[in-house]
Amino acid sequence: MDQREGKESAMSRSESTVSRHTPHTPFGPPDSVSVDSNPMSTIYRCRAPIASLDCMDDFSTHSALHLFQPASWSNMSRHASVYMGNHASMPSSVTPGLRYKNLGKSGLRVPNIGLGLWTKLNEDVAEDLVMTALESGINLFDLSEAHYAQGEVDLGRILKKRNVKRSSIIITIKVYWSTKSEERGQSRKHIIESVKSSLAKLQLEYIDVILLHKVDRVCPMEELVRTMNYLVNQGYAMYWGTARWTPTEIMDAYSKCRAFNCCTPVVEQTEYHMFCRDKAELYMPELYHKIGVGTMVWSALTTDKGLSHEELSGLFAKSRFNRKYSTFSWWEEEPVGTDEPENKESSTLRSYKDKLQALSDLANALNCSIRQLSLAWSLKNENVNCLLLGATSVEQFKENIHALQIVPQLSPAVIVDIERILANKPQRPPMISTLAMRNQQNAKPDADDDAETSKEEDVEANVASPEKEADLKGCSVQ
């Protein structure tokens, strides 16, 4: 009896000690509390909403370096071999400023810069570009069948030759509805055949993200979303997204996915730069918060075209940036000529030249090029999950990714100067209430009736009558 009382008193003392030194939750003491072990961090069992993934954006390369910083170059090569598939001869260096974000509200982590293999390159140059990107921590590669179909073959050959670990890279491809694809349309037949062809060229078992380029007006949306759900269920793809879709079309696809219990799109690939801002800044953040669609961007400035001042001005002037959702389609077809008069086009060209000259002066003040300033400005937007870059040489690619170090220099004062130069900050149109719209619609028939009444009176006034003719004769005689 005395021994039992002694044990109970000992247990009460230990519980009191735990209650004094550990916080209690509404569900009692945390599971990590242990009397005979080292204290651990408190684990709270609760359900986090999907929007809480935003907090993961705080993960940066500084935290990655702090967690995985090697002690020596030998350890660094060992880490590189793990990352790049037992290829221990290359040292790995993390690029300063490189961050990894969730693609939309999915669990897929992507770097904020990706490499686009869009143009024909020499085999050695292409291999050097891919390996340079991997050494820099950039593991996302964007491919395009219509732009450069051989890119899939080249990437598959490089990955197999260098024994790159498949789980360490992210590959995105596009299924096209355009003028340069071999088969037009996005029917179930065309999508599945295109994906299987890409897998054979890449020599891979699955693709990370499949993007549907533009909407096929002939193909029903239900068939499209069911086809993408089939590819995900069969293991051909992990996720799917869209490219150059309007927000209305994305919402339509999302609604169909929810109605038919299909996998929803996770990303939209669109154009975004200093002279094309409406869609990426106004509508894509709203889609992200509502349905979890992320944003992957590209622009003419991020491609491999070496453009001079005059060529850049002409590029901006000829492109269709004034339209709300259109993007510059110089990859697929020639720029569409406008019906504007020549004097207006020349004035627009001069305005672009003036803006580019002011931006060039600002870039010189920041000790960078105008291309790097444009890239850093795009990366400054937190709504951008990944910015795609193209390059024709390793030097050009390194120069482009140096823009990551320009981002911290874009202080609020510098952003204000850029906005003053551009003078094109997108503004959401004013909201019109339903009652006001109804009043406008009701006012239109009344205005039409008044117009018809006045026309009838004019006709009656012009109709000839005997009395009027007599008056006119009298006037003429007088």
Secondary structure by P-SEA (a helix, b strand, c coil): caaaaaaaaaaaaaaaaaaaccccccccccccccccccccccccccccccccccccccccaaaaaaacccccaaaaaaaaaaaacccccbbbbbcccbbbbcccccccccccbbbbccccccaaaaaaaaaaaaaacccbbbbbcccccaaaaaaaaaaaaaccccccbbbbbbbccccccccccccaaaaaaaaaaaaaaaccccccbbbbccccccccaaaaaaaaaaaaaaccccccccccccaaaaaaaaaaaaaaccccccbbbbbbcccccccccccaaaaaaacbbbbbbcccccccccccaaaaaaaaaacccccccccccccccccccccccaaaaaaaaaaaaaaaaaaaaaaaaacccaaaaaaaaaaccccccbbbbbbccaaaaaaaaccccccccccaaaaaaaaaaacccccccccccaaaaaaaaaaaaaaaaaaaaaaaaaaaaacccaaaaaaaaaaaac
